[in-house]
Amino acid sequence: MTTYRVGYGRVSTADQSHSSQEDALTAAGVDRLFLDTFTGTKAHRPELDKALEACRRGDTLVVTRLDRLGRSTKDLLECVTELDARGVNLQVLEQPVDTSTAEGRLFFTMISAFAEFEHSLMKARTMDGLAAARARGRVGGRKAKLSDRKISDIRVRYDSGETVQALATYFDVSRPTIYRALERQS
């Protein structure tokens, strides 16, 4: 039975380049290569799904780093569990992970736990920063699309018979925004 090395690489945005991952995966001797431009926070990514589908029993999925495969320990463990159940190994080039060995499986579990821990710390720091900003009187979030004056104008026009669609077009907002504005004025 012929086994294959299936390479997978990912960048988060279109202005990033796959070239370094593509070079490393090609140098590692992958037979097929799948490259995504998709955020790592999504468990299902188009090219990853194709790469996983291409893997058969005895094959090896090769990535440059674990964070290219997923951001959370849960997603990484689910992916490896799925690969393991199908008899597919995982090799990570920049980290000593090769799930065909007991040591590689152990190291994978430790690395993915640290990756999730780091993500949790980043999230906690962000929440702390937002709380500190609120304490100083800064309000986060998007700028309101409609001022109080415009909302009053919307109520007057709506009560005089103008349609929600006409108001949305005039104020260059969506119909749900108009409905929310009308609710605020009730």
Solvent accessible surface area in square Angstrom, and as a share of the most:
residue,aa,sasa,rsa
1,M,185,0.83
2,T,94,0.55
3,T,72,0.42
4,Y,103,0.39
5,R,69,0.25
6,V,1,0.00
7,G,0,0.00
8,Y,0,0.00
9,G,0,0.00
10,R,0,0.00
11,V,8,0.04
12,S,39,0.25
13,T,66,0.39
14,A,96,0.75
15,D,133,0.69
16,Q,91,0.40
17,S,72,0.47
18,H,39,0.17
19,S,61,0.40
20,S,84,0.54
21,Q,16,0.07
22,E,69,0.31
23,D,96,0.50
24,A,36,0.28
25,L,0,0.00
26,T,87,0.51
27,A,92,0.71
28,A,29,0.22
29,G,40,0.39
30,V,24,0.14
31,D,82,0.42
32,R,127,0.46
33,L,57,0.28
34,F,18,0.07
35,L,48,0.24
36,D,4,0.02
37,T,61,0.36
38,F,75,0.31
39,T,51,0.30
40,G,2,0.02
41,T,86,0.50
42,K,110,0.47
43,A,51,0.39
44,H,143,0.64
45,R,2,0.01
46,P,69,0.43
47,E,41,0.19
48,L,6,0.03
49,D,58,0.30
50,K,109,0.46
51,A,0,0.00
52,L,20,0.10
53,E,125,0.56
54,A,21,0.16
55,C,0,0.00
56,R,148,0.54
57,R,148,0.54
58,G,29,0.27
59,D,2,0.01
60,T,20,0.12
61,L,0,0.00
62,V,0,0.00
63,V,0,0.00
64,T,2,0.01
65,R,84,0.31
66,L,2,0.01
67,D,36,0.19
68,R,22,0.08
69,L,7,0.03
70,G,2,0.02
71,R,87,0.32
72,S,28,0.18
73,T,18,0.10
74,K,134,0.57
75,D,38,0.20
76,L,1,0.00
77,L,64,0.32
78,E,94,0.42
79,C,17,0.10
80,V,17,0.10
81,T,89,0.52
82,E,77,0.35
83,L,1,0.00
84,D,94,0.49
85,A,79,0.61
86,R,71,0.26
87,G,21,0.20
88,V,5,0.03
89,N,41,0.21
90,L,1,0.00
91,Q,48,0.21
92,V,4,0.02
93,L,56,0.28
94,E,107,0.48
95,Q,45,0.20
96,P,101,0.63
97,V,2,0.01
98,D,53,0.27
99,T,12,0.07
100,S,60,0.39
101,T,59,0.34
102,A,65,0.50
103,E,129,0.58
104,G,4,0.04
105,R,108,0.39
106,L,112,0.56
107,F,55,0.23
108,F,4,0.02
109,T,63,0.37
110,M,86,0.38
111,I,36,0.18
112,S,0,0.00
113,A,51,0.39
114,F,135,0.56
115,A,30,0.23
116,E,64,0.29
117,F,120,0.50
118,E,103,0.46
119,H,72,0.32
120,S,57,0.37
121,L,72,0.36
122,M,97,0.43
123,K,129,0.55
124,A,49,0.38
125,R,142,0.52
126,T,79,0.46
127,M,101,0.45
128,D,96,0.50
129,G,40,0.38
130,L,75,0.37
131,A,49,0.38
132,A,44,0.34
133,A,19,0.15
134,R,132,0.48
135,A,91,0.71
136,R,164,0.60
137,G,59,0.57
138,R,160,0.58
139,V,142,0.82
140,G,49,0.47
141,G,80,0.77
142,R,209,0.76
143,K,183,0.77
144,A,74,0.57
145,K,115,0.49
146,L,13,0.06
147,S,58,0.37
148,D,101,0.53
149,R,206,0.75
150,K,94,0.40
151,I,4,0.02
152,S,51,0.33
153,D,53,0.28
154,I,0,0.00
155,R,55,0.20
156,V,100,0.57
157,R,60,0.22
158,Y,84,0.32
159,D,98,0.51
160,S,93,0.60
161,G,62,0.60
162,E,58,0.26
163,T,84,0.49
164,V,16,0.09
165,Q,93,0.42
166,A,43,0.34
167,L,0,0.00
168,A,3,0.02
169,T,97,0.56
170,Y,134,0.51
171,F,28,0.12
172,D,128,0.66
173,V,22,0.13
174,S,55,0.35
175,R,125,0.46
176,P,71,0.44
177,T,14,0.08
178,I,0,0.00
179,Y,110,0.42
180,R,139,0.51
181,A,2,0.02
182,L,14,0.07
183,E,128,0.57
184,R,156,0.57
185,Q,73,0.32
186,S,119,0.77
